[in-house]
Amino acid sequence: MMPTKHYILKEWSQKLVDIGVQADANAEARARQLRYELNAALSNNHTRCNQKKLRNQKIRSTRNAKFSST
């Protein structure tokens, strides 16, 4: 015998609660805000990594210039 639609809906709703999903009127706004925050954090991380690479390149080129001139 097939479970009723009500039973299936109740079961799925409970599974969403169990995994921490809040499916309500504000869910889309929260998702957009979280996406914005994660993209900003990722961008900041990329910027820090690129700045570190540039500093290391400058250090290497300075060292190479000192050794080349001697």
C-alpha positions as CSV (number, residue, x, y, z in Angstrom):
1,M,0.0,0.0,0.0
2,M,1.3,3.4,-1.0
3,P,1.8,6.0,1.8
4,T,-0.4,9.1,1.6
5,K,0.8,12.4,0.3
6,H,0.3,13.9,3.7
7,Y,2.6,11.2,5.3
8,I,5.3,11.7,2.6
9,L,5.2,15.5,3.1
10,K,5.4,15.1,6.8
11,E,8.3,12.7,6.5
12,W,10.2,15.0,4.1
13,S,9.6,18.0,6.3
14,Q,11.0,16.1,9.2
15,K,14.1,15.2,7.2
16,L,14.7,18.8,6.3
17,V,14.4,19.8,10.0
18,D,16.8,16.9,10.9
19,I,19.5,18.3,8.6
20,G,19.0,21.9,9.6
21,V,17.1,23.3,6.6
22,Q,14.8,26.1,7.3
23,A,12.4,26.2,4.4
24,D,10.4,29.4,5.1
25,A,9.6,32.7,3.6
26,N,13.1,34.1,4.4
27,A,15.0,31.1,3.2
28,E,15.9,32.7,-0.2
29,A,17.1,35.9,1.5
30,R,19.3,33.9,3.9
31,A,20.7,31.9,1.0
32,R,21.6,35.0,-0.9
33,Q,23.2,36.6,2.1
34,L,25.2,33.5,2.8
35,R,26.3,33.3,-0.9
36,Y,27.4,37.0,-0.7
37,E,29.4,36.4,2.5
38,L,31.1,33.3,1.1
39,N,32.0,35.0,-2.1
40,A,33.4,37.9,-0.2
41,A,35.5,35.6,2.0
42,L,36.7,33.7,-1.1
43,S,37.6,37.0,-2.8
44,N,39.5,38.2,0.2
45,N,41.4,34.9,0.4
46,H,42.4,35.2,-3.3
47,T,43.5,38.7,-2.7
48,R,45.7,37.7,0.2
49,C,47.2,34.8,-1.7
50,N,48.0,37.1,-4.7
51,Q,49.5,39.7,-2.5
52,K,51.7,37.0,-0.9
53,K,52.8,35.8,-4.3
54,L,53.7,39.3,-5.4
55,R,55.7,39.9,-2.2
56,N,57.6,36.7,-2.7
57,Q,58.3,37.6,-6.4
58,K,59.7,41.0,-5.3
59,I,61.9,39.4,-2.7
60,R,63.2,36.9,-5.2
61,S,63.9,39.5,-7.8
62,T,65.7,41.7,-5.3
63,R,67.8,38.8,-4.2
64,N,68.6,37.8,-7.8
65,A,69.5,41.4,-8.6
66,K,71.9,41.5,-5.6
67,F,73.6,38.3,-6.6
68,S,73.8,39.2,-10.3
69,S,75.5,42.5,-9.6
70,T,78.3,40.9,-7.6
